[in-house]
Amino acid sequence: MSFVLRWAFAFILLALTYNPTEWNFVRWAPTNWGTQASLVLLFGLILFAGYVIYLRATLRSIGLFGMLLVLALVAALVWVAYDFGLISLDNPTANTWIALFALSLVLGTGLSWSIIRRRLSGQADVDDVDE
C-alpha cells in the first residue's frame, strides 16, 4: 500500500501543476497573478517543495539511469496497449493523462525504491553520513 500512496501523491503533484483541464497551476497562475499574487506565490512554492522532495529522493535512490529505465518500461507498456488496441493515441487529452501517469510512476518508484528493494532482496539501504 505504501507504493500506491507515494505514486498517488506524485500523480496529484503532477496533475496540480498541469493537466488538460482548466484546473491546474500553469493555467491558473498567470490569470490570477494581478489579483492574487500572494496565493500564486504560495502555491508555486508548495509545488516547488513537492518537486524538490520527489526529484531529490528519486535521483538519490534510482538515479538518472533508473528514471530513464522506468520511463522506458512504461513507454513499452503504452506501446503494447496501443498495439493490442486497448488505447488510442489520437486524443491529445488522453495522451497528456498517459504522460502524467508515466511520470508519476517514475517519481513514485523513485520515492519507494528502498522499500521495493528491501522486499525483493532482503537488504536494507542506509544513507551515507558525512562526518
C-alpha positions in Angstrom: 0.0 0.0 0.0 2.9 2.4 0.6 3.9 2.4 -3.1 0.3 3.2 -4.1 0.2 6.2 -1.7 3.6 7.5 -2.9 2.5 7.1 -6.5 -0.8 8.8 -5.9 0.9 11.8 -4.3 3.2 12.0 -7.3 0.3 11.9 -9.7 -1.5 14.6 -7.7 1.6 16.8 -7.7 2.0 16.5 -11.4 -1.8 16.9 -12.1 -2.0 20.0 -9.9 0.9 21.5 -11.8 -0.5 20.7 -15.3 -3.4 18.7 -16.7 -5.6 19.1 -19.8 -8.5 20.6 -17.8 -8.6 24.3 -16.7 -7.9 23.3 -13.1 -4.1 23.4 -12.9 -1.5 25.8 -11.7 0.0 26.5 -15.1 -3.3 28.0 -16.3 -4.5 29.4 -13.0 -1.3 31.3 -12.0 -1.0 33.8 -15.0 -4.7 34.7 -14.9 -4.7 35.4 -11.2 -1.2 37.0 -10.7 -2.6 40.5 -10.8 -5.2 40.0 -8.1 -3.9 37.1 -6.0 -0.1 37.3 -6.4 0.4 36.1 -2.8 -1.6 32.9 -3.3 0.1 32.2 -6.7 3.5 32.5 -5.0 2.4 30.4 -2.0 1.0 27.6 -4.2 4.0 27.8 -6.5 6.4 27.4 -3.6 4.4 24.4 -2.3 4.5 22.7 -5.7 8.2 23.5 -5.9 8.9 21.9 -2.5 7.0 18.8 -3.6 9.1 18.6 -6.7 12.3 19.0 -4.7 11.3 16.2 -2.4 10.3 13.8 -5.1 13.2 14.6 -7.5 15.9 14.5 -4.9 14.7 11.2 -3.5 14.3 9.7 -6.9 17.7 10.8 -8.1 19.3 9.5 -4.9 17.5 6.2 -5.0 17.5 5.2 -8.7 19.5 7.9 -10.4 19.0 9.3 -13.8 19.6 5.9 -15.5 16.9 4.3 -13.2 14.5 7.1 -14.1 15.0 6.5 -17.8 14.7 2.8 -17.3 11.3 3.1 -15.5 10.1 5.6 -18.1 11.2 3.2 -20.9 9.3 0.4 -19.2 6.1 2.5 -19.0 6.6 3.6 -22.6 6.9 -0.1 -23.7 3.7 -0.8 -21.7 1.9 2.0 -23.5 3.2 0.7 -26.9 1.9 -2.8 -26.1 -1.5 -1.4 -25.0 -1.6 0.6 -28.2 -0.7 -2.4 -30.4 -3.5 -4.5 -28.8 -6.0 -1.7 -29.3 -6.5 -1.1 -25.6 -5.7 2.6 -26.0 -5.7 5.1 -28.8 -3.1 7.8 -29.2 -5.2 10.1 -31.4 -6.6 12.1 -28.5 -4.2 14.8 -27.1 -6.1 15.0 -23.8 -5.7 11.2 -23.2 -2.0 11.5 -24.2 -1.5 14.1 -21.6 -3.1 11.9 -18.9 -0.9 9.0 -20.1 2.2 11.2 -19.8 1.2 12.3 -16.3 0.7 8.7 -15.3 4.1 7.7 -16.7 5.9 10.5 -15.0 4.1 9.8 -11.7 5.2 6.2 -11.9 8.8 7.3 -12.3 8.5 9.6 -9.2 6.6 7.0 -7.2 9.1 4.3 -8.0 12.0 6.6 -7.0 10.5 7.5 -3.7 9.6 3.9 -2.9 12.7 2.2 -4.3 14.3 1.5 -0.9 11.1 -0.3 0.2 10.8 -2.2 -3.0 14.5 -3.2 -3.0 14.3 -4.4 0.7 11.3 -6.5 -0.1 12.9 -8.1 -3.2 16.4 -8.6 -1.8 16.0 -8.6 1.9 18.8 -5.9 2.1 18.2 -2.5 3.7 19.6 0.7 2.3 21.4 3.2 4.6 22.3 6.8 3.7 25.8 7.9 3.6 26.5 10.0 6.6 29.2 12.7 6.3 31.1 13.3 9.5 
